[in-house]
Amino acid sequence: MCNLYRLTTTTDAIRDLFRALEGESPNLPPLGEHYPDRPAPVIVATPTGRALARMTWGIPPPPGVARPITNIRNLASPFWQPLLAKEHRCLVPASAFAEWSATPDPATARKRKHWFALRSAPLFAFAGVFGPSQTGPRFAFLTCAPNAAVAAVHPKAMPVVLTGALADRWLAGADARLLQQPWPDEDMMTAL
């Protein structure tokens, strides 16, 4: 489960790539290691175009679950159905994401972070959803079966990565199940 990502770019680069012309224009500090329960930039569709917004990572959980939910895998769950609607979709800009090793590093006795990025694009997005909370809007992103590169580290899942036309289709309301696919292995690289 991806609970750590990186965003090392400018607000202008995000706006240019994802055509977000409305909303705030804050200077973004680099998110060298971005963990859940912290605010981050997202792209949302509005009636007049796309906007850059800030939301906190982690959707309020259903009763009986302690922590906010950061990743969505089961799209058939009634909990997620309302948030999969077109008006609750967003793009979560990222430069890389990390998965933790299954076993601890012998030298440090700690699990090791393995960073993944795209060869073809220094900036991409995760397929995200958002909803209200008592503290303001919060987001989570979809995961899918991992490609071979990610599966070597984390065999359960990887984020749903989108660029270009795929990002456009996501915001336009395309069937989420069709986009819930692993990114091609040949375009995935390890990052530092």
TORZAPA-473227 format. One record per atom (N, C-alpha, C, CB): atom name; chain; x, y, z. Coordinates in steps of 0.2 Angstrom, whole numbers. Glycine has a CB too. Example, Ala and Ser with C-alpha at 12.3 -4.5 7.8 and 13.67 -1.06 7.14 Angstrom:
<pts>
[N; A; [66; -28; 39]]
[CA; A; [62; -22; 39]]
[C; A; [66; -16; 39]]
[CB; A; [57; -22; 45]]
[N; A; [64; -11; 35]]
[CA; A; [68; -5; 36]]
[C; A; [64; 0; 39]]
[CB; A; [70; -3; 29]]
</pts>
This chain:
<pts>
[N; A; [4; -6; 0]]
[CA; A; [0; 0; 0]]
[C; A; [4; 6; 0]]
[CB; A; [-5; 0; 6]]
[N; A; [3; 11; -4]]
[CA; A; [7; 17; -5]]
[C; A; [5; 22; 0]]
[CB; A; [7; 19; -12]]
[N; A; [9; 23; 5]]
[CA; A; [8; 28; 10]]
[C; A; [14; 33; 10]]
[CB; A; [7; 25; 17]]
[N; A; [17; 34; 5]]
[CA; A; [23; 39; 4]]
[C; A; [24; 41; -3]]
[CB; A; [29; 36; 8]]
[N; A; [24; 47; -4]]
[CA; A; [26; 49; -11]]
[C; A; [29; 56; -11]]
[CB; A; [19; 50; -16]]
[N; A; [32; 58; -17]]
[CA; A; [36; 64; -17]]
[C; A; [33; 68; -23]]
[CB; A; [43; 62; -19]]
[N; A; [34; 75; -22]]
[CA; A; [32; 80; -27]]
[C; A; [37; 85; -27]]
[CB; A; [25; 82; -25]]
[N; A; [42; 85; -31]]
[CA; A; [47; 90; -32]]
[C; A; [47; 94; -38]]
[CB; A; [54; 86; -31]]
[N; A; [42; 98; -38]]
[CA; A; [41; 102; -44]]
[C; A; [38; 109; -42]]
[CB; A; [37; 99; -50]]
[N; A; [37; 113; -47]]
[CA; A; [34; 120; -46]]
[C; A; [26; 120; -47]]
[CB; A; [37; 125; -50]]
[N; A; [23; 125; -44]]
[CA; A; [16; 126; -45]]
[C; A; [15; 127; -52]]
[CB; A; [13; 132; -41]]
[N; A; [19; 131; -56]]
[CA; A; [18; 132; -63]]
[C; A; [19; 126; -67]]
[CB; A; [23; 137; -65]]
[N; A; [23; 121; -65]]
[CA; A; [24; 115; -69]]
[C; A; [17; 111; -68]]
[CB; A; [30; 111; -66]]
[N; A; [15; 111; -62]]
[CA; A; [8; 107; -61]]
[C; A; [3; 110; -65]]
[CB; A; [7; 107; -53]]
[N; A; [2; 116; -65]]
[CA; A; [-3; 120; -68]]
[C; A; [-2; 119; -76]]
[CB; A; [-3; 128; -67]]
[N; A; [4; 119; -78]]
[CA; A; [5; 118; -86]]
[C; A; [3; 111; -88]]
[CB; A; [12; 120; -87]]
[N; A; [5; 106; -84]]
[CA; A; [4; 99; -86]]
[C; A; [-3; 97; -86]]
[CB; A; [9; 95; -82]]
[N; A; [-6; 99; -81]]
[CA; A; [-13; 97; -79]]
[C; A; [-18; 102; -81]]
[CB; A; [-14; 95; -72]]
[N; A; [-16; 108; -84]]
[CA; A; [-21; 113; -87]]
[C; A; [-25; 115; -81]]
[CB; A; [-25; 110; -93]]
[N; A; [-22; 117; -75]]
[CA; A; [-26; 119; -70]]
[C; A; [-26; 127; -70]]
[CB; A; [-24; 116; -63]]
[N; A; [-31; 130; -72]]
[CA; A; [-30; 137; -73]]
[C; A; [-33; 141; -67]]
[CB; A; [-33; 139; -79]]
[N; A; [-37; 138; -63]]
[CA; A; [-41; 141; -58]]
[C; A; [-38; 140; -51]]
[CB; A; [-48; 140; -58]]
[N; A; [-40; 143; -46]]
[CA; A; [-39; 141; -39]]
[C; A; [-33; 145; -37]]
[CB; A; [-38; 134; -39]]
[N; A; [-30; 143; -31]]
[CA; A; [-25; 146; -27]]
[C; A; [-18; 145; -32]]
[CB; A; [-23; 142; -21]]
[N; A; [-14; 149; -30]]
[CA; A; [-7; 149; -34]]
[C; A; [-2; 149; -28]]
[CB; A; [-6; 155; -39]]
[N; A; [-2; 145; -23]]
[CA; A; [3; 146; -18]]
[C; A; [10; 143; -21]]
[CB; A; [1; 142; -12]]
[N; A; [15; 146; -18]]
[CA; A; [22; 142; -19]]
[C; A; [21; 136; -15]]
[CB; A; [28; 147; -17]]
[N; A; [23; 131; -18]]
[CA; A; [23; 124; -15]]
[C; A; [30; 122; -12]]
[CB; A; [21; 119; -20]]
[N; A; [31; 121; -6]]
[CA; A; [37; 118; -4]]
[C; A; [38; 111; -7]]
[CB; A; [37; 118; 4]]
[N; A; [44; 109; -8]]
[CA; A; [45; 102; -11]]
[C; A; [42; 97; -6]]
[CB; A; [52; 101; -13]]
[N; A; [39; 92; -8]]
[CA; A; [36; 87; -4]]
[C; A; [41; 81; -4]]
[CB; A; [29; 85; -5]]
[N; A; [47; 81; -1]]
[CA; A; [52; 76; -2]]
[C; A; [50; 69; 0]]
[CB; A; [58; 78; 2]]
[N; A; [46; 69; 6]]
[CA; A; [43; 63; 8]]
[C; A; [36; 65; 11]]
[CB; A; [47; 60; 14]]
[N; A; [31; 64; 7]]
[CA; A; [24; 66; 9]]
[C; A; [20; 60; 12]]
[CB; A; [20; 69; 3]]
[N; A; [18; 60; 18]]
[CA; A; [15; 55; 22]]
[C; A; [7; 57; 22]]
[CB; A; [18; 54; 29]]
[N; A; [3; 52; 24]]
[CA; A; [-4; 53; 25]]
[C; A; [-5; 59; 31]]
[CB; A; [-8; 47; 27]]
[N; A; [-11; 61; 31]]
[CA; A; [-14; 66; 36]]
[C; A; [-10; 73; 35]]
[CB; A; [-13; 63; 43]]
[N; A; [-7; 74; 29]]
[CA; A; [-4; 81; 28]]
[C; A; [-7; 84; 22]]
[CB; A; [3; 80; 27]]
[N; A; [-8; 90; 21]]
[CA; A; [-11; 94; 15]]
[C; A; [-6; 93; 9]]
[CB; A; [-12; 101; 16]]
[N; A; [-9; 93; 3]]
[CA; A; [-5; 92; -3]]
[C; A; [-9; 95; -9]]
[CB; A; [-3; 85; -5]]
[N; A; [-6; 97; -14]]
[CA; A; [-10; 100; -20]]
[C; A; [-13; 94; -24]]
[CB; A; [-5; 104; -25]]
[N; A; [-19; 96; -26]]
[CA; A; [-23; 91; -31]]
[C; A; [-26; 95; -36]]
[CB; A; [-28; 87; -27]]
[N; A; [-28; 92; -42]]
[CA; A; [-31; 95; -47]]
[C; A; [-38; 93; -47]]
[CB; A; [-28; 94; -54]]
[N; A; [-43; 97; -47]]
[CA; A; [-50; 96; -48]]
[C; A; [-53; 99; -54]]
[CB; A; [-54; 98; -41]]
[N; A; [-59; 96; -56]]
[CA; A; [-63; 98; -62]]
[C; A; [-68; 103; -59]]
[CB; A; [-66; 93; -66]]
[N; A; [-69; 109; -62]]
[CA; A; [-74; 113; -60]]
[C; A; [-79; 114; -66]]
[CB; A; [-71; 120; -57]]
[N; A; [-84; 118; -65]]
[CA; A; [-89; 119; -71]]
[C; A; [-85; 123; -76]]
[CB; A; [-95; 122; -69]]
[N; A; [-80; 127; -74]]
[CA; A; [-77; 132; -79]]
[C; A; [-70; 129; -81]]
[CB; A; [-77; 139; -76]]
[N; A; [-68; 124; -79]]
[CA; A; [-61; 121; -80]]
[C; A; [-58; 117; -75]]
[CB; A; [-56; 127; -82]]
[N; A; [-51; 117; -74]]
[CA; A; [-48; 114; -69]]
[C; A; [-45; 118; -64]]
[CB; A; [-42; 109; -72]]
[N; A; [-45; 116; -58]]
[CA; A; [-42; 121; -53]]
[C; A; [-37; 117; -48]]
[CB; A; [-48; 123; -48]]
[N; A; [-32; 121; -46]]
[CA; A; [-27; 118; -41]]
[C; A; [-30; 119; -34]]
[CB; A; [-20; 121; -42]]
[N; A; [-30; 114; -30]]
[CA; A; [-33; 115; -23]]
[C; A; [-28; 111; -18]]
[CB; A; [-40; 112; -23]]
[N; A; [-29; 113; -12]]
[CA; A; [-25; 109; -7]]
[C; A; [-30; 105; -3]]
[CB; A; [-21; 114; -2]]
[N; A; [-29; 99; -2]]
[CA; A; [-33; 94; 2]]
[C; A; [-28; 90; 7]]
[CB; A; [-37; 90; -2]]
[N; A; [-31; 87; 12]]
[CA; A; [-27; 83; 16]]
[C; A; [-28; 76; 14]]
[CB; A; [-30; 84; 24]]
[N; A; [-22; 72; 14]]
[CA; A; [-22; 65; 12]]
[C; A; [-25; 61; 17]]
[CB; A; [-15; 63; 10]]
[N; A; [-30; 57; 16]]
[CA; A; [-34; 52; 20]]
[C; A; [-41; 54; 21]]
[CB; A; [-30; 52; 27]]
[N; A; [-45; 50; 18]]
[CA; A; [-53; 50; 19]]
[C; A; [-55; 48; 25]]
[CB; A; [-56; 46; 13]]
[N; A; [-60; 51; 29]]
[CA; A; [-62; 49; 35]]
[C; A; [-65; 42; 34]]
[CB; A; [-68; 54; 38]]
[N; A; [-63; 37; 39]]
[CA; A; [-65; 30; 38]]
[C; A; [-72; 29; 40]]
[CB; A; [-60; 26; 43]]
[N; A; [-74; 23; 38]]
[CA; A; [-81; 21; 41]]
[C; A; [-81; 19; 48]]
[CB; A; [-83; 15; 37]]
[N; A; [-86; 19; 52]]
[CA; A; [-86; 17; 59]]
[C; A; [-82; 10; 60]]
[CB; A; [-94; 16; 61]]
[N; A; [-79; 10; 65]]
[CA; A; [-75; 5; 67]]
[C; A; [-68; 4; 64]]
[CB; A; [-78; -2; 65]]
[N; A; [-66; 9; 60]]
[CA; A; [-59; 10; 57]]
[C; A; [-56; 16; 61]]
[CB; A; [-59; 10; 49]]
[N; A; [-50; 15; 63]]
[CA; A; [-46; 20; 67]]
[C; A; [-43; 26; 63]]
[CB; A; [-41; 17; 71]]
[N; A; [-40; 24; 57]]
[CA; A; [-36; 29; 54]]
[C; A; [-39; 31; 47]]
[CB; A; [-29; 26; 52]]
[N; A; [-38; 37; 45]]
[CA; A; [-40; 39; 38]]
[C; A; [-38; 34; 33]]
[CB; A; [-38; 46; 36]]
[N; A; [-42; 33; 28]]
[CA; A; [-40; 28; 22]]
[C; A; [-37; 32; 17]]
[CB; A; [-47; 25; 19]]
[N; A; [-31; 30; 15]]
[CA; A; [-27; 33; 10]]
[C; A; [-27; 30; 3]]
[CB; A; [-20; 34; 12]]
[N; A; [-28; 24; 3]]
[CA; A; [-28; 20; -4]]
[C; A; [-35; 16; -5]]
[CB; A; [-22; 15; -4]]
[N; A; [-37; 16; -11]]
[CA; A; [-43; 13; -13]]
[C; A; [-42; 7; -18]]
[CB; A; [-48; 18; -16]]
[N; A; [-44; 1; -16]]
[CA; A; [-42; -5; -20]]
[C; A; [-49; -8; -23]]
[CB; A; [-38; -10; -17]]
[N; A; [-54; -8; -18]]
[CA; A; [-60; -12; -19]]
[C; A; [-65; -7; -22]]
[CB; A; [-63; -15; -13]]
[N; A; [-66; -6; -28]]
[CA; A; [-70; -1; -31]]
[C; A; [-78; -3; -31]]
[CB; A; [-69; 0; -38]]
[N; A; [-79; -9; -29]]
[CA; A; [-86; -11; -28]]
[C; A; [-89; -10; -21]]
[CB; A; [-86; -19; -30]]
[N; A; [-84; -8; -17]]
[CA; A; [-87; -6; -10]]
[C; A; [-92; -1; -10]]
[CB; A; [-81; -5; -5]]
[N; A; [-97; -2; -6]]
[CA; A; [-102; 4; -6]]
[C; A; [-99; 10; -3]]
[CB; A; [-108; 1; -2]]
[N; A; [-94; 9; 1]]
[CA; A; [-91; 15; 4]]
[C; A; [-88; 20; -1]]
[CB; A; [-86; 13; 9]]
[N; A; [-85; 17; -6]]
[CA; A; [-82; 21; -11]]
[C; A; [-87; 23; -17]]
[CB; A; [-76; 17; -14]]
[N; A; [-92; 20; -18]]
[CA; A; [-96; 22; -24]]
[C; A; [-98; 29; -24]]
[CB; A; [-103; 18; -23]]
[N; A; [-100; 33; -19]]
[CA; A; [-102; 40; -20]]
[C; A; [-95; 44; -22]]
[CB; A; [-104; 43; -14]]
[N; A; [-89; 42; -20]]
[CA; A; [-83; 46; -21]]
[C; A; [-81; 45; -28]]
[CB; A; [-78; 45; -16]]
[N; A; [-83; 39; -31]]
[CA; A; [-80; 38; -38]]
[C; A; [-84; 42; -43]]
[CB; A; [-81; 30; -39]]
[N; A; [-89; 45; -41]]
[CA; A; [-93; 50; -46]]
[C; A; [-88; 55; -49]]
[CB; A; [-99; 53; -43]]
[N; A; [-90; 57; -55]]
[CA; A; [-86; 62; -58]]
[C; A; [-84; 68; -54]]
[CB; A; [-89; 64; -65]]
[N; A; [-89; 71; -50]]
[CA; A; [-88; 77; -46]]
[C; A; [-84; 76; -40]]
[CB; A; [-95; 80; -44]]
[N; A; [-82; 70; -38]]
[CA; A; [-77; 69; -33]]
[C; A; [-71; 66; -35]]
[CB; A; [-81; 64; -28]]
[N; A; [-69; 67; -41]]
[CA; A; [-62; 64; -43]]
[C; A; [-57; 70; -43]]
[CB; A; [-63; 61; -50]]
[N; A; [-51; 68; -43]]
[CA; A; [-46; 73; -43]]
[C; A; [-39; 69; -45]]
[CB; A; [-44; 76; -36]]
[N; A; [-34; 73; -47]]
[CA; A; [-28; 71; -49]]
[C; A; [-23; 73; -43]]
[CB; A; [-25; 74; -56]]
[N; A; [-19; 68; -41]]
[CA; A; [-14; 69; -36]]
[C; A; [-7; 70; -39]]
[CB; A; [-14; 64; -30]]
[N; A; [-4; 76; -40]]
[CA; A; [2; 76; -44]]
[C; A; [8; 73; -39]]
[CB; A; [4; 83; -45]]
[N; A; [12; 69; -43]]
[CA; A; [18; 66; -39]]
[C; A; [24; 66; -44]]
[CB; A; [16; 59; -37]]
[N; A; [30; 65; -41]]
[CA; A; [36; 64; -45]]
[C; A; [39; 57; -44]]
[CB; A; [41; 69; -42]]
[N; A; [37; 54; -38]]
[CA; A; [39; 47; -37]]
[C; A; [34; 44; -31]]
[CB; A; [46; 47; -35]]
[N; A; [34; 38; -30]]
[CA; A; [31; 35; -24]]
[C; A; [35; 30; -22]]
[CB; A; [24; 32; -26]]
[N; A; [34; 28; -15]]
[CA; A; [39; 23; -12]]
[C; A; [34; 17; -9]]
[CB; A; [42; 26; -6]]
[N; A; [38; 11; -9]]
[CA; A; [35; 6; -6]]
[C; A; [40; 3; -1]]
[CB; A; [33; 0; -11]]
[N; A; [38; 0; 4]]
[CA; A; [43; -2; 9]]
[C; A; [45; -9; 8]]
[CB; A; [40; -1; 16]]
[N; A; [51; -11; 9]]
[CA; A; [53; -18; 9]]
[C; A; [49; -23; 13]]
[CB; A; [61; -19; 10]]
[N; A; [49; -29; 11]]
[CA; A; [45; -34; 16]]
[C; A; [49; -35; 22]]
[CB; A; [43; -40; 12]]
[N; A; [55; -36; 21]]
[CA; A; [60; -38; 27]]
[C; A; [65; -32; 28]]
[CB; A; [64; -44; 25]]
[N; A; [67; -31; 35]]
[CA; A; [71; -26; 37]]
[C; A; [78; -27; 33]]
[CB; A; [72; -26; 44]]
[N; A; [81; -21; 32]]
[CA; A; [88; -21; 30]]
[C; A; [93; -24; 36]]
[CB; A; [90; -14; 28]]
[N; A; [97; -29; 34]]
[CA; A; [101; -32; 39]]
[C; A; [106; -27; 43]]
[CB; A; [106; -37; 36]]
[N; A; [108; -22; 39]]
[CA; A; [113; -17; 42]]
[C; A; [109; -12; 47]]
[CB; A; [116; -13; 37]]
[N; A; [103; -10; 46]]
[CA; A; [99; -5; 50]]
[C; A; [94; -8; 54]]
[CB; A; [97; 0; 45]]
[N; A; [92; -14; 52]]
[CA; A; [86; -17; 56]]
[C; A; [79; -14; 54]]
[CB; A; [87; -18; 63]]
[N; A; [79; -9; 49]]
[CA; A; [73; -6; 47]]
[C; A; [71; -7; 40]]
[CB; A; [74; 2; 48]]
[N; A; [65; -7; 39]]
[CA; A; [62; -8; 32]]
[C; A; [65; -3; 28]]
[CB; A; [54; -9; 32]]
[N; A; [66; -4; 22]]
[CA; A; [69; 1; 17]]
[C; A; [64; 3; 12]]
[CB; A; [75; -3; 13]]
[N; A; [65; 10; 11]]
[CA; A; [60; 13; 6]]
[C; A; [63; 12; -1]]
[CB; A; [60; 21; 7]]
[N; A; [59; 10; -6]]
[CA; A; [61; 9; -13]]
[C; A; [56; 14; -17]]
[CB; A; [59; 1; -15]]
[N; A; [60; 19; -20]]
[CA; A; [56; 24; -24]]
[C; A; [56; 22; -31]]
[CB; A; [60; 30; -23]]
[N; A; [50; 24; -34]]
[CA; A; [48; 22; -41]]
[C; A; [46; 29; -44]]
[CB; A; [43; 17; -41]]
[N; A; [48; 30; -50]]
[CA; A; [46; 35; -55]]
[C; A; [45; 33; -62]]
[CB; A; [52; 41; -54]]
[N; A; [43; 38; -66]]
[CA; A; [42; 36; -73]]
[C; A; [48; 38; -77]]
[CB; A; [36; 39; -76]]
[N; A; [50; 34; -82]]
[CA; A; [55; 36; -87]]
[C; A; [53; 42; -91]]
[CB; A; [58; 30; -91]]
[N; A; [47; 41; -93]]
[CA; A; [44; 46; -98]]
[C; A; [41; 53; -96]]
[CB; A; [38; 42; -102]]
[N; A; [41; 53; -89]]
[CA; A; [38; 59; -86]]
[C; A; [40; 61; -79]]
[CB; A; [30; 59; -87]]
[N; A; [43; 66; -78]]
[CA; A; [46; 68; -72]]
[C; A; [40; 70; -67]]
[CB; A; [51; 74; -72]]
[N; A; [34; 71; -70]]
[CA; A; [28; 73; -66]]
[C; A; [22; 69; -69]]
[CB; A; [27; 81; -66]]
[N; A; [19; 66; -64]]
[CA; A; [13; 62; -66]]
[C; A; [7; 63; -61]]
[CB; A; [15; 54; -67]]
[N; A; [2; 59; -61]]
[CA; A; [-3; 60; -56]]
[C; A; [-6; 53; -54]]
[CB; A; [-9; 64; -59]]
[N; A; [-8; 52; -48]]
[CA; A; [-12; 47; -46]]
[C; A; [-20; 48; -47]]
[CB; A; [-11; 45; -38]]
[N; A; [-24; 43; -48]]
[CA; A; [-31; 44; -49]]
[C; A; [-34; 44; -42]]
[CB; A; [-34; 37; -53]]
[N; A; [-36; 50; -40]]
[CA; A; [-38; 52; -34]]
[C; A; [-46; 53; -33]]
[CB; A; [-35; 58; -31]]
[N; A; [-48; 53; -27]]
[CA; A; [-55; 54; -26]]
[C; A; [-55; 59; -19]]
[CB; A; [-60; 48; -24]]
[N; A; [-60; 63; -19]]
[CA; A; [-60; 67; -13]]
[C; A; [-67; 68; -10]]
[CB; A; [-57; 74; -14]]
[N; A; [-68; 70; -4]]
[CA; A; [-74; 71; 0]]
[C; A; [-73; 75; 6]]
[CB; A; [-77; 64; 2]]
[N; A; [-79; 77; 8]]
[CA; A; [-79; 82; 14]]
[C; A; [-77; 79; 20]]
[CB; A; [-86; 86; 15]]
[N; A; [-75; 83; 25]]
[CA; A; [-74; 80; 32]]
[C; A; [-75; 86; 36]]
[CB; A; [-66; 77; 33]]
[N; A; [-75; 85; 43]]
[CA; A; [-75; 91; 48]]
[C; A; [-70; 96; 47]]
[CB; A; [-76; 88; 55]]
[N; A; [-64; 94; 45]]
[CA; A; [-58; 98; 44]]
[C; A; [-57; 101; 37]]
[CB; A; [-52; 95; 47]]
[N; A; [-61; 100; 33]]
[CA; A; [-60; 102; 26]]
[C; A; [-60; 96; 21]]
[CB; A; [-54; 106; 25]]
[N; A; [-59; 97; 14]]
[CA; A; [-59; 91; 10]]
[C; A; [-53; 87; 11]]
[CB; A; [-59; 94; 3]]
[N; A; [-54; 80; 10]]
[CA; A; [-48; 76; 10]]
[C; A; [-48; 71; 4]]
[CB; A; [-49; 71; 17]]
[N; A; [-43; 68; 3]]
[CA; A; [-42; 64; -3]]
[C; A; [-39; 57; -2]]
[CB; A; [-38; 68; -9]]
[N; A; [-40; 53; -6]]
[CA; A; [-36; 46; -6]]
[C; A; [-35; 45; -14]]
[CB; A; [-41; 40; -3]]
[N; A; [-31; 39; -15]]
[CA; A; [-30; 38; -22]]
[C; A; [-31; 30; -23]]
[CB; A; [-24; 40; -25]]
[N; A; [-32; 28; -30]]
[CA; A; [-34; 22; -31]]
[C; A; [-27; 18; -32]]
[CB; A; [-37; 21; -38]]
[N; A; [-28; 11; -30]]
[CA; A; [-22; 7; -31]]
[C; A; [-24; 1; -36]]
[CB; A; [-19; 4; -24]]
[N; A; [-20; -3; -38]]
[CA; A; [-21; -8; -43]]
[C; A; [-16; -14; -41]]
[CB; A; [-21; -6; -50]]
[N; A; [-16; -19; -45]]
[CA; A; [-11; -24; -45]]
[C; A; [-5; -21; -47]]
[CB; A; [-13; -31; -49]]
[N; A; [1; -23; -44]]
[CA; A; [7; -20; -46]]
[C; A; [10; -23; -52]]
[CB; A; [12; -21; -40]]
[N; A; [14; -19; -56]]
[CA; A; [18; -21; -61]]
[C; A; [24; -25; -58]]
[CB; A; [20; -15; -66]]
[N; A; [28; -28; -63]]
[CA; A; [33; -33; -60]]
[C; A; [38; -29; -56]]
[CB; A; [37; -36; -66]]
[N; A; [40; -23; -58]]
[CA; A; [45; -19; -55]]
[C; A; [43; -17; -48]]
[CB; A; [46; -12; -58]]
[N; A; [37; -15; -47]]
[CA; A; [34; -14; -40]]
[C; A; [33; -20; -36]]
[CB; A; [28; -10; -40]]
[N; A; [30; -26; -39]]
[CA; A; [29; -32; -36]]
[C; A; [35; -35; -33]]
[CB; A; [26; -37; -41]]
[N; A; [41; -34; -36]]
[CA; A; [47; -36; -33]]
[C; A; [48; -34; -26]]
[CB; A; [53; -35; -37]]
[N; A; [45; -28; -24]]
[CA; A; [46; -25; -17]]
[C; A; [40; -26; -14]]
[CB; A; [48; -18; -18]]
[N; A; [34; -24; -17]]
[CA; A; [27; -24; -14]]
[C; A; [22; -28; -18]]
[CB; A; [25; -17; -12]]
[N; A; [21; -35; -17]]
[CA; A; [17; -39; -21]]
[C; A; [10; -37; -21]]
[CB; A; [18; -46; -20]]
[N; A; [7; -33; -16]]
[CA; A; [0; -32; -16]]
[C; A; [-3; -27; -20]]
[CB; A; [-1; -30; -9]]
[N; A; [0; -21; -21]]
[CA; A; [-3; -16; -25]]
[C; A; [2; -10; -26]]
[CB; A; [-9; -13; -21]]
[N; A; [0; -6; -31]]
[CA; A; [4; 0; -33]]
[C; A; [-2; 6; -34]]
[CB; A; [9; -1; -39]]
[N; A; [0; 12; -34]]
[CA; A; [-5; 17; -36]]
[C; A; [-7; 17; -43]]
[CB; A; [-2; 24; -34]]
[N; A; [-13; 19; -45]]
[CA; A; [-15; 20; -52]]
[C; A; [-12; 26; -54]]
[CB; A; [-23; 20; -52]]
[N; A; [-7; 26; -59]]
[CA; A; [-3; 31; -62]]
[C; A; [-7; 34; -68]]
[CB; A; [4; 29; -63]]
[N; A; [-7; 40; -69]]
[CA; A; [-10; 43; -75]]
[C; A; [-6; 49; -78]]
[CB; A; [-17; 46; -73]]
[N; A; [-6; 49; -84]]
[CA; A; [-3; 55; -88]]
[C; A; [-7; 56; -94]]
[CB; A; [5; 53; -90]]
[N; A; [-6; 62; -96]]
[CA; A; [-10; 64; -103]]
[C; A; [-17; 62; -103]]
[CB; A; [-6; 61; -108]]
[N; A; [-19; 59; -109]]
[CA; A; [-26; 57; -110]]
[C; A; [-29; 53; -104]]
[CB; A; [-26; 53; -117]]
[N; A; [-25; 49; -101]]
[CA; A; [-28; 45; -96]]
[C; A; [-30; 49; -90]]
[CB; A; [-22; 40; -93]]
[N; A; [-26; 54; -88]]
[CA; A; [-28; 59; -83]]
[C; A; [-34; 63; -85]]
[CB; A; [-22; 64; -82]]
[N; A; [-35; 64; -92]]
[CA; A; [-41; 68; -94]]
[C; A; [-47; 63; -94]]
[CB; A; [-40; 70; -102]]
[N; A; [-46; 57; -95]]
[CA; A; [-52; 52; -95]]
[C; A; [-54; 51; -88]]
[CB; A; [-50; 45; -98]]
[N; A; [-49; 51; -83]]
[CA; A; [-51; 50; -76]]
[C; A; [-55; 56; -74]]
[CB; A; [-45; 50; -72]]
[N; A; [-53; 62; -75]]
[CA; A; [-57; 68; -73]]
[C; A; [-64; 68; -76]]
[CB; A; [-53; 74; -74]]
[N; A; [-64; 66; -83]]
[CA; A; [-70; 66; -86]]
[C; A; [-75; 61; -84]]
[CB; A; [-69; 65; -94]]
[N; A; [-73; 56; -80]]
[CA; A; [-78; 51; -77]]
[C; A; [-78; 45; -80]]
[CB; A; [-85; 54; -78]]
[N; A; [-73; 43; -84]]
[CA; A; [-72; 36; -87]]
[C; A; [-73; 31; -81]]
[CB; A; [-65; 35; -90]]
[N; A; [-75; 25; -84]]
[CA; A; [-76; 19; -79]]
[C; A; [-69; 18; -75]]
[CB; A; [-78; 13; -83]]
[N; A; [-69; 19; -69]]
[CA; A; [-63; 18; -65]]
[C; A; [-60; 11; -65]]
[CB; A; [-65; 19; -57]]
[N; A; [-64; 6; -66]]
[CA; A; [-61; -1; -67]]
[C; A; [-57; -1; -73]]
[CB; A; [-67; -6; -67]]
[N; A; [-58; 2; -78]]
[CA; A; [-54; 2; -85]]
[C; A; [-47; 6; -84]]
[CB; A; [-58; 5; -90]]
[N; A; [-47; 10; -79]]
[CA; A; [-41; 14; -78]]
[C; A; [-37; 11; -72]]
[CB; A; [-42; 21; -77]]
[N; A; [-40; 6; -68]]
[CA; A; [-37; 3; -63]]
[C; A; [-32; -2; -65]]
[CB; A; [-42; 1; -58]]
[N; A; [-26; 0; -68]]
[CA; A; [-22; -4; -72]]
[C; A; [-14; -2; -69]]
[CB; A; [-22; -4; -79]]
[N; A; [-10; -7; -69]]
[CA; A; [-3; -6; -67]]
[C; A; [0; -2; -73]]
[CB; A; [1; -12; -65]]
[N; A; [5; 3; -71]]
[CA; A; [9; 6; -76]]
[C; A; [14; 2; -79]]
[CB; A; [13; 12; -73]]
[N; A; [15; 2; -86]]
[CA; A; [19; -2; -89]]
[C; A; [26; -3; -86]]
[CB; A; [20; 0; -97]]
[N; A; [29; -9; -86]]
[CA; A; [35; -10; -83]]
[C; A; [41; -6; -86]]
[CB; A; [37; -18; -83]]
[N; A; [41; -6; -93]]
[CA; A; [46; -3; -97]]
[C; A; [47; 4; -95]]
[CB; A; [45; -4; -104]]
[N; A; [42; 8; -93]]
[CA; A; [42; 15; -91]]
[C; A; [43; 16; -84]]
[CB; A; [36; 18; -93]]
[N; A; [44; 11; -80]]
[CA; A; [45; 12; -72]]
[C; A; [52; 11; -71]]
[CB; A; [41; 7; -68]]
[N; A; [55; 16; -67]]
[CA; A; [62; 16; -65]]
[C; A; [62; 17; -57]]
[CB; A; [66; 21; -69]]
[N; A; [68; 14; -54]]
[CA; A; [69; 16; -47]]
[C; A; [72; 23; -47]]
[CB; A; [73; 10; -44]]
[N; A; [70; 26; -41]]
[CA; A; [72; 33; -40]]
[C; A; [76; 33; -34]]
[CB; A; [67; 38; -41]]
[N; A; [80; 38; -33]]
[CA; A; [83; 39; -26]]
[C; A; [79; 43; -22]]
[CB; A; [90; 42; -27]]
</pts>
